Amino acid sequence: MSLEEYAERVLDLVVQIPEGRVVAYGDIARMLGEGGPRNVGAVMARYGSDVPWWRVIRADGRPPQCHDGEAIARWRAEGTPMVGGSLTGGRVDMARARWEGPVSSSATGGIHHVEIWVGDLGTDGAAWDWLLGRLGYRLGDDWGRGRAWELGSLYIVIESGPDVLAGGHERRRPGLNHLAFHAGSPRDVDAMVAEALAHGWSLLFADAHPHAGGPHHYAGYLESPGGFEVELVAR
């Protein structure tokens, strides 16, 4: 595996660390099952400026080297538990703040699968096929009136058939409003939004794009030909 590929795995994990929680460099390596603290440290030093780097720290709770002041200020702002208290402490309380990693999708409460019924598998189904393939899903099963797209243990079904009632989907009615997907960097989101327009999707909230979700939230909101909304969230 190249450094760039390893870096992508590290950064994808770092963006999942919740506010107020931290991990040690070695924790990241163990979660990935590859590399060690030095490898993770090298990735963070080279590529970590656009992710919450202050949540990846030394095993004894000290800040990343040469970033003490800014890291401590961010810990205080996020309410990260600190030895000696948030006002005077300079080291994270690892026993209270350590993040154990993302919850597996197969764990109790994790999403098993999502099934989306569309009125026209030719138009709306094709738009979903492009989107899910672009996001890294793999086509698992195709039974003519539906397809299952797989990403690890999670799968998403796009289906049409005689049981689908007429009337169409309306995201503003009670029910499902939208699905949100992690979509990589802001540059990745921009590229996907641009490509999506040629695959049947339209851009929602164009006047506020890419901050329709707020000034600190970078995302693209798309609508399929059948009226389904997806949110492509940048790390």
URBELUR-V354378 format. One record per pair of residues at least 6 apart in sequence whose C-alpha atoms are under 7 Angstrom apart, sorted by sequence separation. I is the first residue (numbers start at 1). GAP is how many residues later the second one is. If there is no record, write none. Layout:
# URBELUR-V354378
i=<I	I>
gap=<GAP	GAP>
This chain:
# URBELUR-V354378
i=<29	57	58	83	104	105	106	118	141	142	149	150	171	183	211	223	29	57	82	105	118	141	148	149	205	211	222	223	29	63	83	140	148	149	210	211	221	222	44	82	83	139	140	148	210	221	222	26	54	76	82	83	139	140	147	148	210	221	26	29	81	82	138	139	146	147	209	220	221	25	81	137	138	146	147	219	220	137	138	146	219	220	137	145	146	219	25	81	145	218	219	25	81	145	218	54	80	204	72	203	204	203	204	202	203	201	202	201	202	201	200	201	200	193	62	61	62	189	25	61	189	23	24	25	61	186	22	23	24	25	61	125	21	22	23	24	24	7	15	14	15	14	121	121	118	120	113	114	115	116	117	118	119	112	113	114	115	116	117	118	111	113	114	115	116	117	189	119	189	117	105	135	186	119	183	185	186	178	179	180	181	182	183	184	185	178	179	180	181	182	183	184	177	178	179	180	181	182	180	20	171	169	170	171	20	168	169	171	19	20	21	169	20	31	127	127	127	22	23	21	22	23	20	21	22	21	17	127	124	124	123	124	118	15>
gap=<6	6	6	6	6	6	6	6	6	6	6	6	6	6	6	6	7	7	7	7	7	7	7	7	7	7	7	7	8	8	8	8	8	8	8	8	8	8	9	9	9	9	9	9	9	9	9	10	10	10	10	10	10	10	10	10	10	10	11	11	11	11	11	11	11	11	11	11	11	12	12	12	12	12	12	12	12	13	13	13	13	13	14	14	14	14	15	15	15	15	15	16	16	16	16	17	17	17	18	18	18	19	19	20	20	21	21	22	22	23	24	24	25	27	29	30	30	30	31	31	31	32	32	32	32	32	33	33	33	33	33	33	34	34	34	34	35	36	36	37	37	38	38	39	40	40	41	41	41	41	41	41	41	42	42	42	42	42	42	42	43	43	43	43	43	43	43	45	45	47	48	48	48	49	49	49	49	50	50	50	50	50	50	50	50	51	51	51	51	51	51	51	52	52	52	52	52	52	53	55	56	57	57	57	58	58	58	58	59	59	59	59	60	70	72	73	74	75	75	76	76	76	77	77	77	78	82	97	100	101	102	102	108	220>
